[in-house]
Amino acid sequence: MDTQTLQVGQIVGMQSGAYGCNGRVIKITADAIYVDMRWESKLEIWKFNLKGVSIDSRDVGHIPEMYEHDGAPSTYEAGNWVLCKIEV
């Protein structure tokens, strides 16, 4: 996904292997994209680098699972989440 064209408020897809979900871009900085992620009825904010790959999000409230050794949101089977287009 071309992260250069993302805008605050835009709905984005996120994928990790066979898993997928949606989120809303809430902030874009020079080095990160912040996405509002609703997961099992709770709100989390995940951070992504400018290539669209999830990065350490502990500083914005993400509580890592035991297999997330670097604090980046990921799945056990497929690793880090990646931003992707939502196909309509």
C-alpha positions in Angstrom: 0.0 0.0 0.0 1.2 3.5 -0.8 1.3 5.1 2.6 2.2 8.5 1.1 -1.4 9.0 0.1 -3.0 8.2 3.5 -5.1 10.8 5.2 -6.3 11.2 8.7 -9.8 9.7 9.0 -9.2 7.2 6.2 -10.3 3.6 6.8 -7.5 1.2 6.1 -7.2 -2.6 5.9 -4.7 -4.5 8.0 -3.5 -8.0 7.2 -1.4 -10.6 8.9 -1.4 -13.9 6.9 -5.0 -15.2 6.7 -6.2 -12.6 9.3 -7.6 -9.2 8.4 -9.4 -6.3 10.0 -10.0 -2.6 9.4 -9.0 0.5 11.3 -9.0 4.3 11.0 -5.9 6.5 10.5 -5.9 9.0 13.4 -2.5 10.6 13.1 0.4 10.7 10.7 3.9 11.9 11.7 7.3 12.0 9.9 8.0 8.4 11.1 4.8 6.7 12.0 1.1 6.1 11.1 -1.3 5.7 14.0 -4.4 3.6 13.5 -7.4 3.3 15.8 -8.1 -0.4 16.0 -11.2 -1.9 17.6 -10.4 -5.4 18.8 -12.8 -7.6 20.7 -14.9 -4.5 21.7 -11.9 -2.6 23.1 -10.0 0.3 21.5 -6.3 0.0 20.8 -4.0 2.3 18.8 -1.4 0.5 16.6 1.6 2.2 15.0 2.9 1.4 11.6 6.2 2.6 9.9 6.0 4.5 6.7 6.3 1.2 4.8 3.0 0.1 6.4 4.4 -2.6 8.8 3.4 -2.6 12.4 6.0 -1.3 14.9 6.4 -1.1 18.7 3.1 0.3 19.9 3.6 -0.1 23.7 3.9 3.7 24.1 0.3 4.2 22.8 -1.2 1.6 25.0 -0.8 -1.7 23.1 -0.4 -4.6 25.5 1.7 -7.2 23.6 0.9 -10.9 23.5 3.7 -13.1 24.8 4.9 -13.8 21.2 5.2 -10.1 20.4 8.8 -9.8 21.6 9.3 -6.3 20.1 5.9 -4.8 21.1 4.6 -4.7 17.5 1.1 -5.9 17.0 1.4 -9.3 15.2 -0.1 -12.8 14.9 1.6 -15.9 16.1 1.2 -17.6 12.7 2.2 -14.8 10.3 4.0 -12.0 12.1 3.5 -8.3 11.9 0.3 -6.6 10.6 0.6 -4.8 7.3 -1.5 -2.0 6.0 -3.4 -2.9 2.8 -6.1 -1.5 0.6 -9.7 -2.2 1.3 -11.2 -3.9 -1.7 -14.7 -2.6 -2.4 
